[in-house]
Amino acid sequence: MSAIISIKNLSKTYEGGFQALKDINLDINKGEIIALLGPNGAGKTTLISSICGIVTPTEGSITIDGFDIEKDYREARAMIGLVPQELTIETFETVNNVLEFSRGLFGKKKDPAHIEKVLKSLSLWDKKDDRLMTLSGGMKRRVLIGKALAHEPEILFLDEPTAGVDVELRKEMWETIRELKESGVTVILTTHYIDEAEKMADRIGVINQGQIILVDEKKALIQKMGEKNLMLHLCEKLAEIPASLSNYNLQLNDDGMQLRYSYDVQQEDTGITGLLEGIEAANINYRDLETKQSSLEEIFVKLVQKQ
C-alpha cells in the first residue's frame, strides 16, 4: 500500500525551549483510517497542525502525495481537510454559505450538488438555511466536518471530532467516516475515546511526550501486547488462594466466587493445563470458565505508564 503522507525526522521546539515533537517518523497509507492516541499535551494537535501547514516544524520534512508541505504548500494543502478541536465558525452565517465559502477558498467552482451531498451525509440538510448561532454544539461540530469536506479533499484530519457530542451523534459521525473511507478518503483521527479508535481505525499510533511510541495494525497490536485472562466462576466461596497454586498469577475477587488467571498469549506454554490440574487437586470446583483479552484502552494505559 502506498503512503499518501510521509513524515521524516520531524521535530518542533517552541520559543522558550519546549519541545512538542521529537524526531517523528511516520508513513500514512492512502485510504486507511489511522487513530493517534495520547494523553493531553502528548503532541497530537502539534503533529496535525504541522502536517496541515499551520505550525512550522523546527526540523524534518512532510510530503503529501509527493508535495512538500512548505515548498509546494498550495498543492499539498488543497488535498487536506481539517476538523479542529475548537468550534471556530462564522456565527452569523448560514450552514450552506459556510460550506460554499470554504469550497471557494480552495479555488473550487460552485457545486451545489456536492454541498447538498455533504450536508445530507451529516444530517444537516434541513439546517442548511439556519444561522450557526442557532445550532447546538454537536450540530456545529458537524458543520466543521462539512466545511472540511466542501473542497473534496483526499485526506481528512479529525482532531477530537466527537468531543462534547452525544452518543447518538457520535455513532452517526462514525458511520459518515466509514463511508468516507470507502470512497477512498484517508482519515487521520485523534481521540480521547479509545473505544472510538478500537471500532474505527485500521492502525493505531500511540504518541506521548512528543514521541511516537509505536504504530501498528489494531488487531496485531491487541494480539501482540494484549494480556489474556482466564476467569473461573466457582461453585463455593473461596477464603484464600491455596499455597499449592502460589506459582500461578492468580487473583481472587472480593466476593471469593471468582478466580482470575492472567497469562501472555505469546508464550508457548500458557500454564492453563497445569493450573486446572492444580485446581482439581486442591478440590476447588468451578461451574464455568471464560477468557477475555485486554482491551485497547488497557494496552494504551500500560504503554504510557511504561514510558
C-alpha positions as YAML, in Angstrom:
chain: A
units: angstrom
residues:
- id: 1
  name: MET
  ca: [0.00, 0.00, 0.00]
- id: 2
  name: SER
  ca: [1.44, 3.41, -0.99]
- id: 3
  name: ALA
  ca: [1.95, 6.21, 1.53]
- id: 4
  name: ILE
  ca: [0.00, 9.40, 0.88]
- id: 5
  name: ILE
  ca: [1.65, 11.19, 3.84]
- id: 6
  name: SER
  ca: [5.33, 10.76, 4.65]
- id: 7
  name: ILE
  ca: [6.86, 12.33, 7.78]
- id: 8
  name: LYS
  ca: [10.63, 12.19, 8.24]
- id: 9
  name: ASN
  ca: [12.60, 13.20, 11.36]
- id: 10
  name: LEU
  ca: [10.01, 15.80, 12.37]
- id: 11
  name: SER
  ca: [10.68, 17.92, 15.46]
- id: 12
  name: LYS
  ca: [9.09, 21.08, 16.82]
- id: 13
  name: THR
  ca: [10.57, 23.27, 19.55]
- id: 14
  name: TYR
  ca: [8.67, 26.40, 20.59]
- id: 15
  name: GLU
  ca: [10.17, 29.64, 21.86]
- id: 16
  name: GLY
  ca: [11.14, 29.09, 25.46]
- id: 17
  name: GLY
  ca: [12.57, 25.66, 24.72]
- id: 18
  name: PHE
  ca: [9.52, 23.42, 24.98]
- id: 19
  name: GLN
  ca: [9.92, 20.50, 22.56]
- id: 20
  name: ALA
  ca: [6.45, 19.45, 21.44]
- id: 21
  name: LEU
  ca: [7.60, 16.88, 18.85]
- id: 22
  name: LYS
  ca: [10.76, 14.75, 18.92]
- id: 23
  name: ASP
  ca: [12.04, 13.05, 15.78]
- id: 24
  name: ILE
  ca: [8.71, 11.78, 14.43]
- id: 25
  name: ASN
  ca: [8.83, 9.28, 11.56]
- id: 26
  name: LEU
  ca: [5.51, 8.09, 10.19]
- id: 27
  name: ASP
  ca: [4.00, 6.97, 6.87]
- id: 28
  name: ILE
  ca: [0.22, 7.10, 6.46]
- id: 29
  name: ASN
  ca: [-1.25, 4.91, 3.75]
- id: 30
  name: LYS
  ca: [-3.77, 6.02, 1.17]
- id: 31
  name: GLY
  ca: [-7.35, 5.08, 2.08]
- id: 32
  name: GLU
  ca: [-6.72, 3.98, 5.67]
- id: 33
  name: ILE
  ca: [-8.10, 5.22, 8.97]
- id: 34
  name: ILE
  ca: [-5.32, 5.77, 11.48]
- id: 35
  name: ALA
  ca: [-6.04, 6.81, 15.07]
- id: 36
  name: LEU
  ca: [-3.49, 8.78, 17.09]
- id: 37
  name: LEU
  ca: [-3.88, 8.16, 20.81]
- id: 38
  name: GLY
  ca: [-2.16, 10.07, 23.56]
- id: 39
  name: PRO
  ca: [-2.80, 11.98, 26.81]
- id: 40
  name: ASN
  ca: [-3.30, 15.74, 26.90]
- id: 41
  name: GLY
  ca: [-0.14, 17.56, 25.87]
- id: 42
  name: ALA
  ca: [1.29, 14.49, 24.11]
- id: 43
  name: GLY
  ca: [1.79, 16.37, 20.82]
- id: 44
  name: LYS
  ca: [-1.21, 15.15, 18.80]
- id: 45
  name: THR
  ca: [-2.50, 18.59, 17.81]
- id: 46
  name: THR
  ca: [1.00, 19.91, 17.10]
- id: 47
  name: LEU
  ca: [1.63, 16.96, 14.78]
- id: 48
  name: ILE
  ca: [-1.63, 17.52, 12.88]
- id: 49
  name: SER
  ca: [-1.01, 21.28, 12.70]
- id: 50
  name: SER
  ca: [2.47, 20.63, 11.27]
- id: 51
  name: ILE
  ca: [1.12, 18.33, 8.55]
- id: 52
  name: CYS
  ca: [-1.59, 20.86, 7.67]
- id: 53
  name: GLY
  ca: [0.89, 23.74, 7.41]
- id: 54
  name: ILE
  ca: [-0.44, 25.65, 10.41]
- id: 55
  name: VAL
  ca: [2.68, 25.11, 12.53]
- id: 56
  name: THR
  ca: [6.18, 25.34, 11.05]
- id: 57
  name: PRO
  ca: [8.41, 22.41, 12.12]
- id: 58
  name: THR
  ca: [11.85, 23.10, 13.57]
- id: 59
  name: GLU
  ca: [13.37, 20.11, 11.76]
- id: 60
  name: GLY
  ca: [12.35, 17.38, 9.35]
- id: 61
  name: SER
  ca: [10.12, 17.13, 6.30]
- id: 62
  name: ILE
  ca: [6.49, 16.33, 5.42]
- id: 63
  name: THR
  ca: [5.23, 15.37, 1.98]
- id: 64
  name: ILE
  ca: [1.61, 14.95, 0.89]
- id: 65
  name: ASP
  ca: [1.37, 12.63, -2.12]
- id: 66
  name: GLY
  ca: [4.86, 13.79, -3.09]
- id: 67
  name: PHE
  ca: [4.23, 17.51, -2.48]
- id: 68
  name: ASP
  ca: [6.39, 19.17, 0.18]
- id: 69
  name: ILE
  ca: [4.17, 20.90, 2.75]
- id: 70
  name: GLU
  ca: [6.40, 24.01, 2.71]
- id: 71
  name: LYS
  ca: [7.72, 24.22, -0.86]
- id: 72
  name: ASP
  ca: [4.51, 23.03, -2.55]
- id: 73
  name: TYR
  ca: [2.13, 24.48, 0.02]
- id: 74
  name: ARG
  ca: [-0.77, 25.22, -2.32]
- id: 75
  name: GLU
  ca: [-0.85, 21.72, -3.87]
- id: 76
  name: ALA
  ca: [-0.35, 19.95, -0.55]
- id: 77
  name: ARG
  ca: [-2.91, 21.98, 1.38]
- id: 78
  name: ALA
  ca: [-5.57, 21.52, -1.30]
- id: 79
  name: MET
  ca: [-5.53, 17.78, -0.61]
- id: 80
  name: ILE
  ca: [-6.28, 18.24, 3.10]
- id: 81
  name: GLY
  ca: [-9.48, 18.81, 5.04]
- id: 82
  name: LEU
  ca: [-9.08, 19.71, 8.72]
- id: 83
  name: VAL
  ca: [-11.65, 19.49, 11.51]
- id: 84
  name: PRO
  ca: [-10.06, 21.27, 14.50]
- id: 85
  name: GLN
  ca: [-10.90, 20.80, 18.18]
- id: 86
  name: GLU
  ca: [-12.17, 24.35, 18.60]
- id: 87
  name: LEU
  ca: [-15.57, 25.42, 17.26]
- id: 88
  name: THR
  ca: [-14.23, 28.22, 15.06]
- id: 89
  name: ILE
  ca: [-17.04, 29.05, 12.66]
- id: 90
  name: GLU
  ca: [-18.83, 32.16, 11.44]
- id: 91
  name: THR
  ca: [-21.65, 32.66, 13.94]
- id: 92
  name: PHE
  ca: [-23.96, 34.80, 11.79]
- id: 93
  name: GLU
  ca: [-23.58, 32.83, 8.54]
- id: 94
  name: THR
  ca: [-25.90, 30.07, 7.37]
- id: 95
  name: VAL
  ca: [-24.73, 26.47, 7.23]
- id: 96
  name: ASN
  ca: [-24.90, 26.36, 3.42]
- id: 97
  name: ASN
  ca: [-22.94, 29.61, 3.00]
- id: 98
  name: VAL
  ca: [-20.16, 28.41, 5.30]
- id: 99
  name: LEU
  ca: [-19.60, 25.31, 3.16]
- id: 100
  name: GLU
  ca: [-19.79, 27.22, -0.14]
- id: 101
  name: PHE
  ca: [-17.33, 29.85, 1.10]
- id: 102
  name: SER
  ca: [-14.89, 27.16, 2.29]
- id: 103
  name: ARG
  ca: [-15.06, 25.48, -1.12]
- id: 104
  name: GLY
  ca: [-14.34, 28.78, -2.84]
- id: 105
  name: LEU
  ca: [-11.26, 29.39, -0.68]
- id: 106
  name: PHE
  ca: [-9.60, 26.43, -2.42]
- id: 107
  name: GLY
  ca: [-10.43, 27.75, -5.88]
- id: 108
  name: LYS
  ca: [-13.12, 25.17, -6.50]
- id: 109
  name: LYS
  ca: [-16.06, 26.04, -8.74]
- id: 110
  name: LYS
  ca: [-19.51, 26.15, -7.18]
- id: 111
  name: ASP
  ca: [-21.09, 22.72, -6.94]
- id: 112
  name: PRO
  ca: [-24.48, 22.79, -5.18]
- id: 113
  name: ALA
  ca: [-24.89, 19.04, -5.74]
- id: 114
  name: HIS
  ca: [-21.70, 18.27, -3.80]
- id: 115
  name: ILE
  ca: [-22.64, 20.65, -0.98]
- id: 116
  name: GLU
  ca: [-26.06, 19.01, -0.79]
- id: 117
  name: LYS
  ca: [-24.47, 15.56, -0.67]
- id: 118
  name: VAL
  ca: [-22.16, 16.58, 2.20]
- id: 119
  name: LEU
  ca: [-24.96, 18.22, 4.18]
- id: 120
  name: LYS
  ca: [-27.24, 15.21, 3.77]
- id: 121
  name: SER
  ca: [-24.47, 12.79, 4.81]
- id: 122
  name: LEU
  ca: [-24.07, 14.80, 8.02]
- id: 123
  name: SER
  ca: [-27.85, 15.10, 8.63]
- id: 124
  name: LEU
  ca: [-27.60, 18.88, 8.15]
- id: 125
  name: TRP
  ca: [-29.71, 19.32, 5.03]
- id: 126
  name: ASP
  ca: [-32.74, 20.53, 6.98]
- id: 127
  name: LYS
  ca: [-30.47, 23.06, 8.75]
- id: 128
  name: LYS
  ca: [-28.83, 24.46, 5.59]
- id: 129
  name: ASP
  ca: [-30.52, 27.88, 5.88]
- id: 130
  name: ASP
  ca: [-30.10, 28.17, 9.67]
- id: 131
  name: ARG
  ca: [-27.56, 30.57, 11.13]
- id: 132
  name: LEU
  ca: [-24.79, 28.83, 13.04]
- id: 133
  name: MET
  ca: [-25.56, 30.76, 16.23]
- id: 134
  name: THR
  ca: [-28.85, 28.84, 16.48]
- id: 135
  name: LEU
  ca: [-27.26, 25.36, 16.34]
- id: 136
  name: SER
  ca: [-26.30, 23.07, 19.20]
- id: 137
  name: GLY
  ca: [-22.65, 22.24, 19.92]
- id: 138
  name: GLY
  ca: [-23.00, 18.83, 18.27]
- id: 139
  name: MET
  ca: [-24.52, 20.34, 15.13]
- id: 140
  name: LYS
  ca: [-21.76, 22.96, 14.96]
- id: 141
  name: ARG
  ca: [-19.18, 20.16, 15.06]
- id: 142
  name: ARG
  ca: [-20.94, 18.51, 12.14]
- id: 143
  name: VAL
  ca: [-20.73, 21.80, 10.26]
- id: 144
  name: LEU
  ca: [-16.95, 21.80, 10.85]
- id: 145
  name: ILE
  ca: [-16.73, 18.37, 9.22]
- id: 146
  name: GLY
  ca: [-18.86, 19.59, 6.32]
- id: 147
  name: LYS
  ca: [-16.64, 22.64, 5.94]
- id: 148
  name: ALA
  ca: [-13.57, 20.39, 5.78]
- id: 149
  name: LEU
  ca: [-15.20, 18.21, 3.11]
- id: 150
  name: ALA
  ca: [-16.53, 21.07, 0.95]
- id: 151
  name: HIS
  ca: [-13.50, 21.17, -1.37]
- id: 152
  name: GLU
  ca: [-13.41, 17.35, -1.82]
- id: 153
  name: PRO
  ca: [-10.09, 16.63, -0.05]
- id: 154
  name: GLU
  ca: [-8.32, 13.28, -0.34]
- id: 155
  name: ILE
  ca: [-7.15, 13.46, 3.29]
- id: 156
  name: LEU
  ca: [-9.30, 14.32, 6.31]
- id: 157
  name: PHE
  ca: [-7.88, 15.21, 9.72]
- id: 158
  name: LEU
  ca: [-10.27, 14.91, 12.65]
- id: 159
  name: ASP
  ca: [-8.89, 16.40, 15.88]
- id: 160
  name: GLU
  ca: [-11.15, 15.15, 18.69]
- id: 161
  name: PRO
  ca: [-14.21, 15.25, 16.37]
- id: 162
  name: THR
  ca: [-16.73, 13.86, 18.85]
- id: 163
  name: ALA
  ca: [-15.70, 15.87, 21.93]
- id: 164
  name: GLY
  ca: [-18.88, 17.11, 23.59]
- id: 165
  name: VAL
  ca: [-21.09, 15.17, 21.17]
- id: 166
  name: ASP
  ca: [-23.83, 12.89, 22.49]
- id: 167
  name: VAL
  ca: [-23.70, 9.11, 21.96]
- id: 168
  name: GLU
  ca: [-26.27, 9.02, 19.15]
- id: 169
  name: LEU
  ca: [-24.48, 11.76, 17.23]
- id: 170
  name: ARG
  ca: [-21.14, 10.00, 17.71]
- id: 171
  name: LYS
  ca: [-22.48, 6.83, 16.10]
- id: 172
  name: GLU
  ca: [-23.81, 8.79, 13.11]
- id: 173
  name: MET
  ca: [-20.44, 10.52, 12.68]
- id: 174
  name: TRP
  ca: [-18.63, 7.16, 12.85]
- id: 175
  name: GLU
  ca: [-20.83, 5.93, 10.02]
- id: 176
  name: THR
  ca: [-20.03, 9.04, 7.96]
- id: 177
  name: ILE
  ca: [-16.30, 8.49, 8.50]
- id: 178
  name: ARG
  ca: [-16.60, 4.84, 7.40]
- id: 179
  name: GLU
  ca: [-18.38, 5.97, 4.23]
- id: 180
  name: LEU
  ca: [-15.58, 8.47, 3.55]
- id: 181
  name: LYS
  ca: [-13.02, 5.70, 3.86]
- id: 182
  name: GLU
  ca: [-14.99, 3.54, 1.43]
- id: 183
  name: SER
  ca: [-14.94, 6.42, -1.06]
- id: 184
  name: GLY
  ca: [-11.10, 6.48, -0.87]
- id: 185
  name: VAL
  ca: [-10.55, 9.30, 1.64]
- id: 186
  name: THR
  ca: [-7.63, 8.85, 4.05]
- id: 187
  name: VAL
  ca: [-8.70, 9.65, 7.63]
- id: 188
  name: ILE
  ca: [-6.39, 10.63, 10.49]
- id: 189
  name: LEU
  ca: [-8.20, 10.71, 13.81]
- id: 190
  name: THR
  ca: [-7.15, 11.91, 17.25]
- id: 191
  name: THR
  ca: [-9.45, 10.97, 20.08]
- id: 192
  name: HIS
  ca: [-9.75, 10.56, 23.84]
- id: 193
  name: TYR
  ca: [-12.42, 7.92, 23.28]
- id: 194
  name: ILE
  ca: [-10.35, 4.77, 22.94]
- id: 195
  name: ASP
  ca: [-13.44, 2.75, 22.03]
- id: 196
  name: GLU
  ca: [-13.72, 5.08, 19.02]
- id: 197
  name: ALA
  ca: [-10.26, 4.08, 17.83]
- id: 198
  name: GLU
  ca: [-10.92, 0.41, 18.57]
- id: 199
  name: LYS
  ca: [-14.10, 0.39, 16.47]
- id: 200
  name: MET
  ca: [-12.96, 2.50, 13.54]
- id: 201
  name: ALA
  ca: [-9.22, 2.51, 12.97]
- id: 202
  name: ASP
  ca: [-7.15, 0.23, 10.73]
- id: 203
  name: ARG
  ca: [-3.96, 1.24, 12.53]
- id: 204
  name: ILE
  ca: [-3.21, 2.75, 15.93]
- id: 205
  name: GLY
  ca: [-0.42, 5.20, 16.69]
- id: 206
  name: VAL
  ca: [0.42, 5.98, 20.32]
- id: 207
  name: ILE
  ca: [2.09, 9.33, 20.98]
- id: 208
  name: ASN
  ca: [3.39, 10.55, 24.34]
- id: 209
  name: GLN
  ca: [5.75, 13.37, 25.34]
- id: 210
  name: GLY
  ca: [6.15, 14.33, 21.69]
- id: 211
  name: GLN
  ca: [7.30, 10.88, 20.56]
- id: 212
  name: ILE
  ca: [5.61, 8.09, 18.63]
- id: 213
  name: ILE
  ca: [5.82, 5.09, 20.98]
- id: 214
  name: LEU
  ca: [4.51, 2.66, 18.39]
- id: 215
  name: VAL
  ca: [2.36, 2.33, 15.29]
- id: 216
  name: ASP
  ca: [0.72, -0.97, 14.43]
- id: 217
  name: GLU
  ca: [-2.38, -2.53, 12.97]
- id: 218
  name: LYS
  ca: [-5.14, -2.59, 15.55]
- id: 219
  name: LYS
  ca: [-5.64, -6.36, 15.57]
- id: 220
  name: ALA
  ca: [-1.90, -7.05, 15.63]
- id: 221
  name: LEU
  ca: [-1.39, -4.58, 18.48]
- id: 222
  name: ILE
  ca: [-4.07, -6.19, 20.64]
- id: 223
  name: GLN
  ca: [-2.75, -9.67, 19.84]
- id: 224
  name: LYS
  ca: [0.92, -8.83, 20.49]
- id: 225
  name: MET
  ca: [0.53, -6.67, 23.58]
- id: 226
  name: GLY
  ca: [-2.76, -7.89, 24.94]
- id: 227
  name: GLU
  ca: [-2.84, -9.95, 28.08]
- id: 228
  name: LYS
  ca: [-5.46, -12.69, 28.35]
- id: 229
  name: ASN
  ca: [-7.42, -13.50, 31.46]
- id: 230
  name: LEU
  ca: [-8.98, -16.85, 32.31]
- id: 231
  name: MET
  ca: [-11.90, -16.35, 34.69]
- id: 232
  name: LEU
  ca: [-13.16, -19.28, 36.75]
- id: 233
  name: HIS
  ca: [-16.60, -18.91, 38.32]
- id: 234
  name: LEU
  ca: [-16.52, -21.01, 41.48]
- id: 235
  name: CYS
  ca: [-19.27, -23.17, 42.92]
- id: 236
  name: GLU
  ca: [-18.44, -22.25, 46.52]
- id: 237
  name: LYS
  ca: [-16.88, -19.22, 48.18]
- id: 238
  name: LEU
  ca: [-13.08, -19.43, 48.49]
- id: 239
  name: ALA
  ca: [-11.48, -17.72, 51.51]
- id: 240
  name: GLU
  ca: [-7.96, -17.54, 50.03]
- id: 241
  name: ILE
  ca: [-5.82, -18.91, 47.23]
- id: 242
  name: PRO
  ca: [-4.24, -22.23, 48.31]
- id: 243
  name: ALA
  ca: [-0.45, -22.27, 48.76]
- id: 244
  name: SER
  ca: [-0.23, -25.06, 46.17]
- id: 245
  name: LEU
  ca: [-1.33, -22.52, 43.49]
- id: 246
  name: SER
  ca: [1.01, -19.70, 44.58]
- id: 247
  name: ASN
  ca: [3.22, -20.12, 41.47]
- id: 248
  name: TYR
  ca: [0.36, -19.01, 39.22]
- id: 249
  name: ASN
  ca: [-0.62, -15.40, 38.55]
- id: 250
  name: LEU
  ca: [-3.99, -15.72, 40.29]
- id: 251
  name: GLN
  ca: [-6.32, -13.13, 41.78]
- id: 252
  name: LEU
  ca: [-9.35, -13.85, 43.93]
- id: 253
  name: ASN
  ca: [-12.31, -11.49, 43.62]
- id: 254
  name: ASP
  ca: [-13.56, -9.74, 46.76]
- id: 255
  name: ASP
  ca: [-16.65, -11.92, 46.91]
- id: 256
  name: GLY
  ca: [-14.50, -15.08, 46.81]
- id: 257
  name: MET
  ca: [-16.52, -16.52, 43.95]
- id: 258
  name: GLN
  ca: [-14.17, -15.85, 41.02]
- id: 259
  name: LEU
  ca: [-10.54, -16.72, 40.31]
- id: 260
  name: ARG
  ca: [-8.71, -14.80, 37.60]
- id: 261
  name: TYR
  ca: [-5.59, -16.13, 35.90]
- id: 262
  name: SER
  ca: [-3.55, -13.73, 33.71]
- id: 263
  name: TYR
  ca: [-1.21, -15.06, 31.04]
- id: 264
  name: ASP
  ca: [0.73, -13.90, 27.99]
- id: 265
  name: VAL
  ca: [-0.77, -15.14, 24.71]
- id: 266
  name: GLN
  ca: [2.70, -15.11, 23.11]
- id: 267
  name: GLN
  ca: [4.12, -17.69, 25.48]
- id: 268
  name: GLU
  ca: [4.41, -21.23, 24.14]
- id: 269
  name: ASP
  ca: [3.13, -22.66, 27.42]
- id: 270
  name: THR
  ca: [0.29, -20.61, 28.89]
- id: 271
  name: GLY
  ca: [0.21, -22.72, 32.04]
- id: 272
  name: ILE
  ca: [-3.54, -23.28, 31.82]
- id: 273
  name: THR
  ca: [-3.32, -27.08, 31.78]
- id: 274
  name: GLY
  ca: [-1.18, -27.17, 34.92]
- id: 275
  name: LEU
  ca: [-3.41, -24.61, 36.62]
- id: 276
  name: LEU
  ca: [-6.59, -26.62, 36.01]
- id: 277
  name: GLU
  ca: [-4.88, -29.77, 37.27]
- id: 278
  name: GLY
  ca: [-3.78, -27.86, 40.38]
- id: 279
  name: ILE
  ca: [-7.30, -26.52, 40.96]
- id: 280
  name: GLU
  ca: [-8.70, -30.03, 40.74]
- id: 281
  name: ALA
  ca: [-6.05, -31.32, 43.17]
- id: 282
  name: ALA
  ca: [-6.99, -28.53, 45.60]
- id: 283
  name: ASN
  ca: [-10.64, -29.70, 45.45]
- id: 284
  name: ILE
  ca: [-11.85, -26.37, 44.07]
- id: 285
  name: ASN
  ca: [-14.96, -26.78, 41.95]
- id: 286
  name: TYR
  ca: [-15.99, -24.29, 39.29]
- id: 287
  name: ARG
  ca: [-19.24, -24.04, 37.35]
- id: 288
  name: ASP
  ca: [-17.94, -22.06, 34.36]
- id: 289
  name: LEU
  ca: [-14.83, -20.52, 32.85]
- id: 290
  name: GLU
  ca: [-14.28, -17.79, 30.27]
- id: 291
  name: THR
  ca: [-11.37, -15.99, 28.62]
- id: 292
  name: LYS
  ca: [-11.05, -12.29, 27.92]
- id: 293
  name: GLN
  ca: [-8.31, -10.36, 26.09]
- id: 294
  name: SER
  ca: [-7.04, -6.94, 27.16]
- id: 295
  name: SER
  ca: [-8.80, -4.01, 25.54]
- id: 296
  name: LEU
  ca: [-7.01, -1.32, 23.56]
- id: 297
  name: GLU
  ca: [-7.58, 1.04, 26.50]
- id: 298
  name: GLU
  ca: [-5.70, -1.25, 28.89]
- id: 299
  name: ILE
  ca: [-2.82, -1.58, 26.42]
- id: 300
  name: PHE
  ca: [-2.69, 2.21, 25.92]
- id: 301
  name: VAL
  ca: [-2.57, 2.91, 29.67]
- id: 302
  name: LYS
  ca: [0.26, 0.37, 30.14]
- id: 303
  name: LEU
  ca: [2.29, 1.86, 27.26]
- id: 304
  name: VAL
  ca: [2.01, 5.42, 28.58]
- id: 305
  name: GLN
  ca: [2.80, 4.36, 32.16]
- id: 306
  name: LYS
  ca: [5.79, 2.34, 30.98]
- id: 307
  name: GLN
  ca: [7.25, 5.32, 29.12]
...
